[in-house]
Amino acid sequence: MSPSTPSWTNPVPGDVLHYRYLWHHEADAKREDGKKTRPCLVLAVRETAKGLVVHIAPITTQRLDPDNLIAIPQAVIHHLGLDDRSIIVTSEYNTFLWIGPDVFPRSDGLVTYGKVPEKLHDRVRDAAIAKRARNIVRTS
């Protein structure tokens, strides 16, 4: 596994950020902010005239629809310091302008947990594309 993006520098695909994720059911209920911060996998980044746009998929411990989840290998879970039940959701994602108000430092001051292997990142990204994952664009 390669090193992750240092704290507060531009993220790269494969990084896992500490982010207040807004789920689709929360947005549908007219919430503007997610309930809690959680690890989220950076699926893609792209430079625009407004700045760096980041696309992230949530990581959860909840067992949702298995067709929309990709397991994280235990070695990666331990490397990142995640809960042993952590799994990546492929059916939805958030998009935001870096750095954004929903990126929070962890207790150690970093905004990243580390980086996932390229094969895992690519598998999650490709699954989200294939499923036409629902996107929430964060404007704040």
DSSP file (Angstrom, degrees, kcal/mol; ACC not computed):
  #  RESIDUE AA STRUCTURE BP1 BP2  ACC     N-H-->O    O-->H-N    N-H-->O    O-->H-N    TCO  KAPPA ALPHA  PHI   PSI    X-CA   Y-CA   Z-CA
    1    1 A M              0   0    0      0, 0.0     3,-0.1     0, 0.0   115,-0.1   0.000 360.0 360.0 360.0 136.8    0.0    0.0    0.0
    2    2 A S        -     0   0    0    114,-0.2   113,-0.3     1,-0.1     0, 0.0  -0.471 360.0 -86.5 -87.8 162.4    1.3    3.4   -0.9
    3    3 A P        -     0   0    0      0, 0.0    -1,-0.1     0, 0.0     2,-0.1  -0.268  45.8-120.6 -65.9 154.9    1.3    6.4    1.5
    4    4 A S        -     0   0    0      1,-0.1   111,-0.1   111,-0.1     3,-0.1  -0.363  37.5 -77.0 -89.7 172.3   -1.8    8.5    1.6
    5    5 A T        -     0   0    0    109,-0.2    -1,-0.1     7,-0.2     3,-0.1  -0.513  56.4-112.8 -64.6 130.4   -2.2   12.2    0.9
    6    6 A P    >   -     0   0    0      0, 0.0     3,-1.7     0, 0.0    -1,-0.1  -0.189  51.5 -67.3 -61.5 162.5   -0.9   14.2    3.9
    7    7 A S  T 3  S+     0   0    0      1,-0.3     3,-0.1   105,-0.1   103,-0.1  -0.233 115.8   1.3 -54.6 133.2   -3.4   16.2    5.9
    8    8 A W  T 3  S+     0   0    0      1,-0.2    -1,-0.3    -3,-0.1     2,-0.2   0.543  99.9 117.4  66.5  13.2   -5.0   19.2    4.1
    9    9 A T  S <  S-     0   0    0     -3,-1.7    -1,-0.2     1,-0.1    -4,-0.1  -0.654  82.7 -70.3 -98.0 166.8   -3.3   18.6    0.8
   10   10 A N        -     0   0    0     -2,-0.2    -1,-0.1    -3,-0.1     2,-0.0  -0.298  56.3-124.1 -58.1 131.9   -5.2   17.8   -2.3
   11   11 A P        -     0   0    0      0, 0.0    -1,-0.1     0, 0.0    87,-0.0  -0.316  21.0-152.9 -73.3 160.4   -6.7   14.3   -2.2
   12   12 A V    >   -     0   0    0     -2,-0.0     3,-2.3    32,-0.0    30,-0.2  -0.924  36.8 -76.9-128.4 155.9   -6.0   11.7   -4.8
   13   13 A P  T 3  S+     0   0    0      0, 0.0    30,-0.2     0, 0.0     3,-0.1  -0.270 119.4  33.3 -53.3 134.5   -8.1    8.7   -5.9
   14   14 A G  T 3  S+     0   0    0     28,-2.4   102,-2.6     1,-0.4    29,-0.1   0.123  87.1 124.1 102.4 -19.4   -7.8    5.9   -3.4
   15   15 A D  E <   -A  115   0A   0     -3,-2.3    27,-3.1   100,-0.2     2,-0.6  -0.388  56.1-138.7 -67.7 152.4   -7.4    8.2   -0.3
   16   16 A V  E     -AB 114  41A   0     98,-2.3    97,-2.8    25,-0.2    98,-0.7  -0.968  23.9-162.8-115.5 115.0   -9.9    7.7    2.5
   17   17 A L  E     -AB 112  40A   0     23,-2.8    23,-2.1    -2,-0.6     2,-0.7  -0.591  24.7-122.0 -97.8 155.9  -11.1   11.1    3.9
   18   18 A H  E     + B   0  39A   0     93,-2.5    86,-2.0    86,-0.2     2,-0.3  -0.892  53.9 160.5 -94.2 110.6  -12.8   11.9    7.2
   19   19 A Y  E     -CB 103  38A   0     19,-2.5    19,-2.4    -2,-0.7     2,-1.4  -0.976  52.5-120.2-143.4 142.2  -16.0   13.6    5.9
   20   20 A R  E     - B   0  37A   0     82,-3.0    14,-0.5    -2,-0.3     2,-0.3  -0.703  44.6-154.9 -83.4  93.4  -19.5   14.5    7.0
   21   21 A Y        -     0   0    0     -2,-1.4     2,-0.7    15,-0.7    15,-0.4  -0.519   9.2-146.5 -79.1 132.7  -21.3   12.4    4.4
   22   22 A L        -     0   0    0     -2,-0.3    12,-0.1    12,-0.2   114,-0.1  -0.880  17.8-148.8 -99.8 108.2  -24.8   13.3    3.3
   23   23 A W     >  -     0   0    0     -2,-0.7     4,-2.3     1,-0.1     3,-0.3  -0.345  22.5-115.3 -71.3 155.9  -26.8   10.2    2.5
   24   24 A H  H  > S+     0   0    0      1,-0.2     4,-2.9     2,-0.2     5,-0.2   0.893 117.3  54.7 -60.0 -39.9  -29.5   10.3   -0.2
   25   25 A H  H  > S+     0   0    0      1,-0.2     4,-0.9     2,-0.2    -1,-0.2   0.834 108.9  49.6 -65.8 -28.9  -32.2    9.5    2.4
   26   26 A E  H  4>S+     0   0    0     -3,-0.3     5,-2.5     2,-0.2    -2,-0.2   0.905 112.0  46.8 -72.4 -42.0  -30.9   12.5    4.4
   27   27 A A  H ><5S+     0   0    0     -4,-2.3     3,-2.0     1,-0.2    -2,-0.2   0.901 109.2  54.7 -65.3 -40.3  -31.0   14.8    1.4
   28   28 A D  H 3<5S+     0   0    0     -4,-2.9    -1,-0.2     1,-0.3    -2,-0.2   0.805 104.0  55.5 -62.4 -28.3  -34.5   13.5    0.5
   29   29 A A  T 3<5S-     0   0    0     -4,-0.9    -1,-0.3    -5,-0.2    -2,-0.2   0.257 125.1-107.2 -86.8  11.9  -35.6   14.5    4.0
   30   30 A K  T < 5 +     0   0    0     -3,-2.0     2,-0.2     1,-0.3    -3,-0.2   0.644  68.4 151.2  72.6  17.9  -34.3   18.1    3.2
   31   31 A R      < -     0   0    0     -5,-2.5    -1,-0.3     1,-0.1     3,-0.1  -0.568  32.6-163.9 -74.1 144.6  -31.2   17.8    5.4
   32   32 A E  S    S+     0   0    0     -2,-0.2     2,-0.3     1,-0.1   108,-0.2   0.607  72.8  42.1-101.6 -17.2  -28.3   19.9    4.2
   33   33 A D  S    S-     0   0    0     -7,-0.1    -1,-0.1   -12,-0.1   -12,-0.1  -0.957  85.7-110.6-130.1 148.6  -25.6   18.2    6.3
   34   34 A G        -     0   0    0    -14,-0.5   -12,-0.2    -2,-0.3     3,-0.1  -0.319  28.4-118.9 -69.9 160.4  -24.9   14.6    7.1
   35   35 A K  S    S+     0   0    0    -14,-0.3     2,-0.3     1,-0.1    -1,-0.1   0.838  86.2   2.3 -70.8 -34.4  -25.5   13.3   10.7
   36   36 A K  S    S-     0   0    0    -15,-0.4   -15,-0.7   -17,-0.1     2,-0.2  -0.968  74.0-100.3-150.9 163.1  -21.9   12.3   11.3
   37   37 A T  E     +B   20   0A   0     -2,-0.3   -17,-0.3   -17,-0.2   -19,-0.1  -0.589  45.0 166.0 -83.2 151.5  -18.4   12.2    9.9
   38   38 A R  E     -B   19   0A   0    -19,-2.4   -19,-2.5    -2,-0.2     2,-0.2  -0.967  43.4 -80.7-155.7 163.3  -17.2    8.9    8.5
   39   39 A P  E     -B   18   0A   0      0, 0.0    20,-2.0     0, 0.0     2,-0.4  -0.550  47.6-173.2 -70.3 139.5  -14.5    7.5    6.3
   40   40 A C  E     -BD  17  58A   0    -23,-2.1   -23,-2.8    -2,-0.2     2,-0.4  -1.000  21.1-126.8-138.0 136.1  -15.1    8.0    2.6
   41   41 A L  E     -BD  16  57A   0     16,-2.5    16,-2.5    -2,-0.4     2,-0.7  -0.675  21.4-127.4 -84.1 128.4  -13.2    6.7   -0.4
   42   42 A V  E     + D   0  56A   0    -27,-3.1   -28,-2.4    -2,-0.4    14,-0.3  -0.671  29.0 178.7 -74.6 113.9  -12.0    9.3   -3.0
   43   43 A L  E     -     0   0A   0     12,-2.9     2,-0.3    -2,-0.7    -1,-0.2   0.874  61.9 -16.4 -83.0 -41.6  -13.3    7.9   -6.3
   44   44 A A  E     - D   0  55A   0     11,-1.3    11,-2.7   -32,-0.1     2,-0.3  -0.987  51.5-156.6-159.9 156.6  -12.0   10.7   -8.5
   45   45 A V  E     - D   0  54A   0     -2,-0.3     2,-0.3     9,-0.2     9,-0.2  -0.985  13.3-177.5-135.6 147.8  -10.8   14.2   -8.5
   46   46 A R  E     - D   0  53A   0      7,-2.1     7,-3.1    -2,-0.3     2,-0.4  -0.992  25.3-124.3-148.3 141.8  -10.8   16.8  -11.3
   47   47 A E  E     + D   0  52A   0     -2,-0.3     2,-0.2     5,-0.2     5,-0.2  -0.690  35.7 172.3 -85.1 132.1   -9.5   20.3  -11.7
   48   48 A T  E >   - D   0  51A   0      3,-2.0     3,-0.8    -2,-0.4    -2,-0.0  -0.778  50.5 -95.8-129.0 175.1  -12.1   22.9  -12.7
   49   49 A A  T 3  S+     0   0    0     -2,-0.2     3,-0.1     1,-0.2    -2,-0.0   0.797 127.0  49.6 -61.9 -28.2  -12.2   26.7  -13.1
   50   50 A K  T 3  S-     0   0    0      1,-0.3     2,-0.3     0, 0.0    -1,-0.2   0.627 124.3 -92.9 -86.2 -14.1  -13.7   26.8   -9.6
   51   51 A G  E <   -D   48   0A   0     -3,-0.8    -3,-2.0     2,-0.0     2,-0.5  -0.903  69.5 -16.5 134.6-164.5  -11.1   24.5   -8.0
   52   52 A L  E     -D   47   0A   0     46,-0.3    46,-3.3    -2,-0.3     2,-0.5  -0.657  55.4-154.3 -82.6 122.3  -10.6   20.8   -7.3
   53   53 A V  E     -DE  46  97A   0     -7,-3.1    -7,-2.1    -2,-0.5     2,-0.4  -0.847  10.7-160.9 -98.6 130.5  -13.8   18.7   -7.4
   54   54 A V  E     -DE  45  96A   0     42,-3.1    42,-2.2    -2,-0.5     2,-0.5  -0.929   8.3-160.1-118.0 134.4  -13.8   15.6   -5.3
   55   55 A H  E     -DE  44  95A   0    -11,-2.7   -12,-2.9    -2,-0.4   -11,-1.3  -0.964  19.4-178.5-113.2 125.3  -16.1   12.5   -5.7
   56   56 A I  E     -DE  42  94A   0     38,-2.7    38,-2.1    -2,-0.5   -14,-0.2  -0.955  20.5-150.0-131.2 145.4  -16.3   10.3   -2.6
   57   57 A A  E     -D   41   0A   0    -16,-2.5   -16,-2.5    -2,-0.4    36,-0.2  -0.898  31.0-113.7-108.3 140.7  -18.1    7.0   -1.7
   58   58 A P  E     -D   40   0A   0      0, 0.0    31,-2.5     0, 0.0     2,-0.5  -0.396  16.4-148.7 -75.8 150.4  -19.2    6.4    1.9
   59   59 A I  E     +G   88   0B   0    -20,-2.0     2,-0.3    29,-0.2    29,-0.2  -0.976  28.4 168.8-113.5 131.3  -17.7    3.6    4.1
   60   60 A T  E     -G   87   0B   0     27,-2.7    27,-2.3    -2,-0.5   -22,-0.0  -0.852  43.7-141.8-136.4 167.8  -20.2    2.2    6.6
   61   61 A T  S    S+     0   0    0     -2,-0.3     2,-0.3    25,-0.2    27,-0.1   0.397  73.7 105.8-107.2  -3.3  -20.6   -0.6    9.1
   62   62 A Q  S    S-     0   0    0     25,-0.1     2,-1.2     1,-0.1    -2,-0.1  -0.573  74.2-127.8 -78.8 138.2  -24.3   -1.0    8.3
   63   63 A R        +     0   0    0     -2,-0.3    -1,-0.1     6,-0.0     2,-0.1  -0.745  43.1 164.6 -88.9  98.6  -25.3   -3.9    6.2
   64   64 A L        -     0   0    0     -2,-1.2     5,-0.1     1,-0.2    25,-0.0  -0.035  56.4 -30.0 -93.4-160.0  -27.3   -2.4    3.4
   65   65 A D    >   -     0   0    0      1,-0.2     3,-2.5     3,-0.1    -1,-0.2  -0.410  59.0-142.4 -57.5 117.2  -28.3   -4.0    0.0
   66   66 A P  G >  S+     0   0    0      0, 0.0     3,-1.3     0, 0.0    -1,-0.2   0.753  97.9  65.9 -59.4 -23.5  -25.4   -6.5   -0.6
   67   67 A D  G 3  S+     0   0    0      1,-0.2    -2,-0.1     3,-0.0     0, 0.0   0.656 103.7  47.5 -70.2 -13.3  -25.6   -5.7   -4.4
   68   68 A N  G <  S+     0   0    0     -3,-2.5    22,-2.9    21,-0.0    23,-0.6   0.112 100.5  82.7-113.2  20.1  -24.4   -2.1   -3.5
   69   69 A L  E <   -H   89   0B   0     -3,-1.3     2,-0.4    20,-0.2    20,-0.2  -0.943  52.9-162.6-128.2 146.0  -21.5   -3.0   -1.2
   70   70 A I  E     -H   88   0B   0     18,-2.4    18,-2.7    -2,-0.4     2,-0.1  -0.995  26.1-126.4-126.2 126.6  -17.9   -3.9   -1.7
   71   71 A A  E     -H   87   0B   0     -2,-0.4    16,-0.2    16,-0.2    15,-0.1  -0.357  14.3-136.1 -69.3 147.0  -16.0   -5.6    1.2
   72   72 A I        -     0   0    0     14,-0.8     5,-0.1    -2,-0.1    -1,-0.1  -0.918  29.3-111.8-101.7 126.3  -12.7   -4.1    2.3
   73   73 A P    >>  -     0   0    0      0, 0.0     4,-2.4     0, 0.0     3,-0.7  -0.265  24.2-119.6 -57.1 144.2  -10.1   -6.7    2.9
   74   74 A Q  H 3> S+     0   0    0      1,-0.3     4,-2.6     2,-0.2     5,-0.2   0.840 112.9  57.6 -56.7 -36.3   -9.2   -7.1    6.6
   75   75 A A  H 3> S+     0   0    0      1,-0.2     4,-2.0     2,-0.2    -1,-0.3   0.889 109.8  45.0 -62.4 -37.5   -5.6   -6.1    6.0
   76   76 A V  H <> S+     0   0    0     -3,-0.7     4,-2.4     2,-0.2    -2,-0.2   0.901 110.6  53.8 -72.4 -41.3   -6.7   -2.8    4.5
   77   77 A I  H  X>S+     0   0    0     -4,-2.4     5,-2.4     1,-0.2     4,-1.2   0.928 112.6  44.0 -56.8 -45.8   -9.2   -2.2    7.3
   78   78 A H  H  <5S+     0   0    0     -4,-2.6    -1,-0.2     2,-0.2    -2,-0.2   0.892 110.9  54.1 -68.8 -39.1   -6.4   -2.7    9.9
   79   79 A H  H  <5S+     0   0    0     -4,-2.0    -1,-0.2     1,-0.2    -2,-0.2   0.891 114.9  40.9 -59.1 -40.8   -4.0   -0.5    7.9
   80   80 A L  H  <5S-     0   0    0     -4,-2.4    -1,-0.2    -5,-0.1    -2,-0.2   0.638 110.0-122.3 -83.6 -15.4   -6.6    2.3    7.8
   81   81 A G  T  <5 +     0   0    0     -4,-1.2    -3,-0.2    -5,-0.2     2,-0.1   0.822  59.0 151.4  76.6  31.5   -7.7    1.8   11.4
   82   82 A L      < -     0   0    0     -5,-2.4    -1,-0.2    -6,-0.2     2,-0.1  -0.466  55.5 -83.1 -92.0 164.9  -11.3    1.2   10.5
   83   83 A D    >   -     0   0    0     -2,-0.1     3,-2.2     1,-0.1    -1,-0.1  -0.398  41.6-118.4 -60.7 141.1  -14.0   -0.9   12.3
   84   84 A D  T 3  S+     0   0    0      1,-0.3    -1,-0.1    -2,-0.1    -7,-0.1   0.694 113.2  57.1 -59.1 -19.8  -13.7   -4.5   11.3
   85   85 A R  T 3  S+     0   0    0     -8,-0.1    -1,-0.3     2,-0.0   -25,-0.1   0.367  78.3 136.2 -92.2   5.0  -17.2   -4.4    9.8
   86   86 A S    <   +     0   0    0     -3,-2.2   -14,-0.8   -27,-0.1     2,-0.3  -0.227  24.9 170.2 -62.5 140.6  -16.4   -1.5    7.4
   87   87 A I  E     -GH  60  71B   0    -27,-2.3   -27,-2.7   -16,-0.2     2,-0.4  -0.979  30.7-116.7-149.1 151.6  -17.7   -1.8    3.9
   88   88 A I  E     -GH  59  70B   0    -18,-2.7   -18,-2.4    -2,-0.3     2,-0.4  -0.801  20.2-139.0-101.0 133.6  -17.9    0.6    0.9
   89   89 A V  E     - H   0  69B   0    -31,-2.5   -20,-0.2    -2,-0.4     3,-0.1  -0.747  18.4-179.1 -89.8 132.4  -21.2    1.7   -0.6
   90   90 A T        +     0   0    0    -22,-2.9    43,-0.2    -2,-0.4    41,-0.2   0.389  66.5  75.7-111.4   1.1  -21.3    1.8   -4.4
   91   91 A S  S    S+     0   0    0    -23,-0.6    43,-2.5    42,-0.1     2,-0.3   0.539 102.4  20.0 -95.0  -6.6  -24.8    3.0   -5.1
   92   92 A E  E     + f   0 134A   0     41,-0.3     2,-0.3   -24,-0.2    43,-0.2  -0.988  59.2 178.4-155.3 161.0  -24.3    6.7   -4.1
   93   93 A Y  E     - f   0 135A   0     41,-2.5    43,-2.1    -2,-0.3     2,-0.3  -0.979  22.2-124.4-157.3 163.9  -21.6    9.3   -3.7
   94   94 A N  E     -Ef  56 136A   0    -38,-2.1   -38,-2.7    -2,-0.3     2,-0.4  -0.856  15.4-157.6-111.3 150.3  -21.1   13.0   -2.8
   95   95 A T  E     +Ef  55 137A   0     41,-2.4    43,-3.5    -2,-0.3     2,-0.3  -0.995  22.2 161.3-125.7 133.8  -19.3   15.6   -4.9
   96   96 A F  E     -Ef  54 138A   0    -42,-2.2   -42,-3.1    -2,-0.4     2,-0.5  -0.975  42.6-102.9-149.4 161.9  -17.8   18.7   -3.4
   97   97 A L  E     -E   53   0A   0     41,-0.5   -44,-0.2    -2,-0.3     2,-0.2  -0.776  63.5 -81.6 -86.9 124.0  -15.3   21.5   -4.0
   98   98 A W  S    S+     0   0    0    -46,-3.3   -46,-0.3    -2,-0.5     2,-0.1  -0.446 108.8  12.4 -65.4 132.5  -12.1   20.9   -2.1
   99   99 A I  S    S+     0   0    0      1,-0.2     4,-0.3    -2,-0.2    -1,-0.2  -0.967  87.4 167.1 -98.7 -28.8  -11.7   21.5    0.8
  100  100 A G    >   -     0   0    0      1,-0.2     3,-0.9     2,-0.1    -1,-0.2   0.345  52.5 -89.6  72.2 154.9  -15.3   22.2    1.7
  101  101 A P  T 3  S+     0   0    0      0, 0.0    -1,-0.2     0, 0.0    -3,-0.1   0.535 116.9  66.2 -78.0  -6.1  -16.9   22.6    5.1
  102  102 A D  T 3  S+     0   0    0     -3,-0.2   -82,-3.0   -83,-0.1     2,-0.6   0.415  75.8  94.6 -99.9   2.1  -17.6   18.8    5.5
  103  103 A V  B <   -C   19   0A   0     -3,-0.9   -84,-0.2    -4,-0.3     8,-0.0  -0.844  58.5-175.9 -92.0 125.1  -14.0   17.7    5.6
  104  104 A F        -     0   0    0    -86,-2.0   -86,-0.2    -2,-0.6     2,-0.2  -0.930  26.3-115.1-125.4 144.4  -13.0   17.4    9.3
  105  105 A P        -     0   0    0      0, 0.0     6,-0.2     0, 0.0     5,-0.1  -0.509  31.3-128.3 -72.3 146.8   -9.7   16.5   11.0
  106  106 A R    >   -     0   0    0      4,-3.5     3,-2.2    -2,-0.2     6,-0.0  -0.204  41.3 -83.7 -79.2-179.1   -9.7   13.3   13.0
  107  107 A S  T 3  S+     0   0    0      1,-0.3    -1,-0.1     2,-0.1     0, 0.0   0.759 132.5  55.5 -61.8 -24.0   -8.5   13.3   16.6
  108  108 A D  T 3  S-     0   0    0      2,-0.2    -1,-0.3     1,-0.0     3,-0.1   0.403 119.7-109.6 -89.1   3.7   -4.9   13.0   15.3
  109  109 A G  S <  S+     0   0    0     -3,-2.2     2,-0.2     1,-0.3    -2,-0.1   0.295  81.5 119.2  88.9 -10.1   -5.3   16.2   13.2
  110  110 A L        -     0   0    0      1,-0.1    -4,-3.5    -5,-0.1    -1,-0.3  -0.559  54.0-154.7 -86.8 153.5   -5.2   14.4    9.9
  111  111 A V  S    S+     0   0    0     -6,-0.2   -93,-2.5    -2,-0.2     2,-0.3   0.432  76.7  67.5-102.1  -2.6   -8.1   14.4    7.4
  112  112 A T  E     -A   17   0A   0    -95,-0.2   -95,-0.2     1,-0.1    -6,-0.1  -0.862  56.9-161.7-117.3 153.5   -7.1   11.1    5.9
  113  113 A Y  E     -     0   0A   0    -97,-2.8     2,-0.3     1,-0.4   -96,-0.1   0.664  63.6 -90.6 -94.8 -26.0   -7.1    7.5    7.2
  114  114 A G  E     -A   16   0A   0    -98,-0.7   -98,-2.3  -109,-0.1    -1,-0.4  -0.979  51.4 -59.7 144.6-155.9   -4.7    6.4    4.5
  115  115 A K  E     -A   15   0A   0     -2,-0.3  -100,-0.2  -113,-0.3  -111,-0.1  -0.962  34.4-135.8-131.4 142.9   -5.0    4.9    1.0
  116  116 A V        -     0   0    0   -102,-2.6  -114,-0.2    -2,-0.4   -44,-0.0  -0.606  42.5 -86.0 -90.7 158.2   -6.6    1.8   -0.4
  117  117 A P     >  -     0   0    0      0, 0.0     4,-2.3     0, 0.0     3,-0.4  -0.299  38.5-115.9 -60.4 148.8   -4.9   -0.5   -2.9
  118  118 A E  H  > S+     0   0    0      1,-0.2     4,-2.9     2,-0.2     5,-0.2   0.861 113.6  56.2 -55.9 -40.4   -5.4    0.6   -6.5
  119  119 A K  H  > S+     0   0    0      2,-0.2     4,-2.1     1,-0.2    -1,-0.2   0.896 109.1  46.4 -62.8 -39.9   -7.3   -2.6   -7.4
  120  120 A L  H  > S+     0   0    0     -3,-0.4     4,-2.3     2,-0.2     5,-0.2   0.935 113.0  49.4 -67.7 -45.6   -9.9   -2.0   -4.7
  121  121 A H  H  X S+     0   0    0     -4,-2.3     4,-2.9     1,-0.2     5,-0.2   0.947 112.2  48.0 -55.9 -49.7  -10.3    1.7   -5.6
  122  122 A D  H  X S+     0   0    0     -4,-2.9     4,-2.7     1,-0.2     5,-0.2   0.880 110.1  52.5 -61.6 -39.2  -10.8    0.8   -9.3
  123  123 A R  H  X S+     0   0    0     -4,-2.1     4,-2.0    -5,-0.2    -1,-0.2   0.918 112.7  44.1 -63.2 -43.8  -13.3   -1.9   -8.4
  124  124 A V  H  X S+     0   0    0     -4,-2.3     4,-2.5     2,-0.2    -2,-0.2   0.939 114.7  48.9 -66.7 -47.3  -15.4    0.5   -6.3
  125  125 A R  H  X S+     0   0    0     -4,-2.9     4,-2.1     1,-0.2    -2,-0.2   0.928 112.9  47.3 -57.8 -46.9  -15.2    3.3   -8.9
  126  126 A D  H  X S+     0   0    0     -4,-2.7     4,-2.6    -5,-0.2    -1,-0.2   0.875 111.3  51.2 -65.4 -37.3  -16.2    0.9  -11.7
  127  127 A A  H  X S+     0   0    0     -4,-2.0     4,-2.2    -5,-0.2    -1,-0.2   0.903 109.4  50.4 -66.0 -41.0  -19.1   -0.5   -9.7
  128  128 A A  H  <>S+     0   0    0     -4,-2.5     5,-2.6     2,-0.2     4,-0.4   0.902 112.9  46.5 -63.7 -40.4  -20.4    3.1   -9.0
  129  129 A I  H ><5S+     0   0    0     -4,-2.1     3,-1.1    -5,-0.2    -2,-0.2   0.938 112.6  49.4 -65.9 -46.4  -20.2    3.9  -12.7
  130  130 A A  H 3<5S+     0   0    0     -4,-2.6    -2,-0.2     1,-0.3    -1,-0.2   0.851 114.0  45.5 -62.3 -35.8  -21.9    0.7  -13.7
  131  131 A K  T 3<5S-     0   0    0     -4,-2.2    -1,-0.3   -41,-0.2    -2,-0.2   0.517 106.7-127.4 -84.1  -5.2  -24.7    1.2  -11.1
  132  132 A R  T < 5 -     0   0    0     -3,-1.1    -3,-0.2    -4,-0.4    -2,-0.1   0.971  35.5-142.3  51.6  54.8  -25.1    4.9  -12.2
  133  133 A A      < -     0   0    0     -5,-2.6   -41,-0.3   -43,-0.2     2,-0.3  -0.073  13.0-105.8 -50.2 143.1  -24.7    5.7   -8.5
  134  134 A R  E     -f   92   0A   0    -43,-2.5   -41,-2.5    -3,-0.1     2,-0.4  -0.565  38.3-151.3 -75.5 133.3  -26.8    8.6   -7.2
  135  135 A N  E     -f   93   0A   0     -2,-0.3     2,-0.5   -43,-0.2   -41,-0.2  -0.869  13.9-161.6-112.6 138.9  -24.8   11.7   -6.7
  136  136 A I  E     -f   94   0A   0    -43,-2.1   -41,-2.4    -2,-0.4     2,-0.6  -0.983  15.0-149.2-114.1 120.8  -25.3   14.6   -4.2
  137  137 A V  E     -f   95   0A   0     -2,-0.5     2,-0.7   -43,-0.2   -41,-0.2  -0.809  10.5-144.8 -90.4 120.6  -23.5   17.7   -5.1
  138  138 A R  E     +f   96   0A   0    -43,-3.5   -41,-0.5    -2,-0.6   -36,-0.0  -0.771  20.2 178.7 -88.7 116.0  -22.5   19.6   -2.0
  139  139 A T              0   0    0     -2,-0.7    -1,-0.2     1,-0.2   -43,-0.1   0.653 360.0 360.0 -93.0 -17.2  -22.7   23.3   -2.7
  140  140 A S              0   0    0   -108,-0.2    -1,-0.2   -40,-0.0   -44,-0.1   0.482 360.0 360.0 -84.1 360.0  -21.7   24.6    0.7
